[in-house]
Amino acid sequence: MHPDDTATTSAPTVRRPATSRVTAGLVAVGLVVVGVAVSRLDHALADPVGDALYAAFVFALLVVIAPRARSATLAIVTFAFCAAVELAQLTGVPAAIVDAVPVFRYALGTTFVAVDLVAYAVGAALGWVVRR
């Protein structure tokens, strides 16, 4: 009998970091496209949905950066980052940056809105759920 003819047990499939990074990168690009489309809508839900998508985008970027990190850790870091950006809006610094480079509006915003923190929590939680 030839060694290749023997039955072998297959090892469980393990998600490879490179694959995880590629997938997360593609998801991040898709989230940018959807987020820009949502930002163009004239609807009351456009802002909170856009904020949740922003948090999901940050989560996807964190997966690209740290593919082996636990999903819960990434969700916490995502929310903390988004909350820090939102709280920075209280200082006026993001508004000044946006005045100089208008495209940064998508990343930094200009006006603090406390409800946005809820949307960021939802987006971070969705990232956690989808990745799990």
C-alpha positions in Angstrom: 0.0 0.0 0.0 1.3 3.4 -0.9 1.6 6.0 1.9 -0.6 8.4 0.0 -3.4 5.8 -0.1 -3.8 5.6 3.6 -6.7 7.4 5.2 -5.7 10.7 6.8 -7.5 12.7 9.3 -8.0 16.3 8.3 -7.1 19.0 10.7 -9.7 21.5 11.7 -9.7 24.6 9.4 -7.9 27.5 11.1 -8.5 31.0 9.8 -5.2 32.3 8.7 -4.2 35.9 9.6 -3.5 36.8 6.0 -6.9 35.7 4.9 -8.5 37.5 7.8 -6.6 40.7 6.9 -7.7 40.5 3.2 -11.3 39.8 4.2 -11.3 42.7 6.7 -9.7 45.0 4.2 -12.4 44.2 1.6 -15.0 44.7 4.3 -13.5 48.1 5.2 -13.6 49.2 1.6 -17.2 48.1 1.3 -18.1 49.9 4.5 -16.6 53.2 3.1 -18.7 52.9 0.0 -21.9 52.2 1.9 -21.0 54.9 4.5 -20.5 57.6 1.8 -23.8 56.6 0.2 -25.6 56.8 3.5 -24.1 60.2 4.2 -25.7 61.5 1.0 -29.2 60.4 2.2 -31.7 63.0 3.4 -33.2 60.9 6.2 -33.3 61.1 10.0 -31.6 57.7 10.3 -28.7 58.6 8.0 -26.5 60.1 10.7 -26.8 57.3 13.3 -26.5 54.6 10.6 -23.4 56.4 9.2 -21.9 56.6 12.7 -22.5 52.8 13.2 -20.9 52.2 9.8 -17.9 54.4 10.9 -17.4 52.2 14.0 -17.7 49.0 11.9 -15.1 50.5 9.6 -12.7 51.2 12.5 -13.3 47.6 13.7 -12.4 46.2 10.3 -9.3 48.3 10.2 -8.3 47.0 13.6 -8.7 43.4 12.3 -6.4 44.3 9.4 -3.8 45.7 11.9 -4.2 42.9 14.6 -5.9 39.9 13.0 -5.2 37.6 16.0 -6.7 40.0 18.5 -9.9 38.9 20.3 -13.1 40.3 18.9 -14.2 41.6 22.3 -10.9 43.5 22.6 -11.3 45.0 19.1 -14.8 46.1 19.9 -13.7 47.8 23.1 -10.8 49.6 21.3 -13.2 50.5 18.5 -15.6 52.1 20.8 -12.9 53.9 22.8 -11.4 55.3 19.6 -14.7 56.5 18.2 -15.7 58.0 21.6 -12.3 59.8 21.7 -12.9 61.3 18.3 -16.4 62.4 19.3 -15.2 63.9 22.5 -12.5 65.7 20.7 -15.2 67.6 18.8 -15.9 69.4 22.1 -12.5 71.1 21.7 -13.0 72.6 18.2 -9.8 71.0 16.9 -11.6 68.6 14.5 -13.6 71.6 13.1 -10.4 73.5 12.5 -8.8 70.5 10.7 -12.0 70.0 8.6 -11.8 73.8 7.7 -8.3 73.2 6.4 -9.0 69.8 4.8 -12.7 69.3 4.1 -12.5 65.6 3.3 -11.5 64.9 7.0 -15.1 65.6 7.9 -15.8 62.0 7.2 -13.2 60.9 9.7 -13.4 63.6 12.4 -16.8 65.2 12.2 -17.2 68.7 13.6 -20.0 68.8 16.1 -20.3 66.8 19.3 -23.6 64.8 19.5 -23.9 62.5 22.6 -26.3 60.1 20.7 -23.4 59.3 18.3 -21.8 57.4 21.2 -24.7 55.0 21.1 -24.3 54.5 17.4 -20.6 53.8 17.8 -21.4 51.2 20.5 -23.8 49.6 18.0 -21.3 49.6 15.2 -18.5 48.1 17.5 -21.0 45.4 18.7 -22.0 44.6 15.2 -18.3 44.2 14.3 -17.9 41.8 17.2 -20.9 39.8 16.3 -20.0 39.4 12.7 -16.5 38.5 13.4 -17.5 35.8 15.9 
